[in-house]
Amino acid sequence: MAKTYYIIREKTQGPDGPYFSSQIVKLAESGQIKANDRISCPDTDVIKPLGIFLENIGYSVSYVGVAAINETNKESTVVVSDINMKFSSMVSFMIKWAFATIPTAIIIGVIVAFILILTGSFGIFMNH
């Protein structure tokens, strides 16, 4: 049996449905549901924004997501609730992040030295 989903619209109170995933795609394409609307699956008790739901079922959201956001709001809010990352990927990311700080530290050091030279304070540190 195919999964059914419910649409929780931004402007209304209760869920609307049930719908099959193909019906939700058609509603999104026609603009009847917007990017701020959420999709609920009663089987798993998971509620997802429309764009994430469409990505999860393998639908390209480039058209739907952008069109829906541009029609409803000029700004969009993103909430990161969890990051699922393998340990090895996290270690690799942190090593790259550490190496990326080296040029930043050099640039900041040059700027501070330049300011100290301009203010004449650089000699104080060099004489002692």
Residue pairs with C-beta under 8 A, 6 or more apart in sequence:
2 20
2 21
3 20
3 21
3 41
3 43
4 17
4 18
4 19
4 20
4 42
5 17
5 18
5 19
5 20
5 21
5 24
5 39
5 40
5 41
5 53
6 15
6 16
6 17
6 18
6 19
6 39
6 40
6 41
6 42
7 15
7 16
7 17
7 19
7 24
7 27
7 33
7 37
7 38
7 39
7 40
8 15
8 16
8 37
8 38
8 39
8 40
8 47
9 16
9 33
9 34
9 37
10 34
10 36
10 37
10 72
15 40
17 40
19 27
21 57
24 33
24 39
24 50
24 53
24 54
25 54
25 57
25 59
27 33
28 50
28 54
28 64
28 68
29 63
29 64
31 67
31 68
31 71
33 50
33 68
34 50
34 68
34 71
34 72
35 49
35 50
35 51
35 64
35 65
35 68
35 69
35 72
35 76
36 49
36 50
36 68
36 72
36 73
36 76
37 49
37 50
38 47
38 48
38 49
38 50
39 47
39 48
39 49
39 50
39 53
40 46
40 47
48 56
50 64
50 65
50 68
51 61
51 64
51 65
54 60
54 61
54 64
54 65
55 61
69 76
85 93
113 122
116 122
116 125
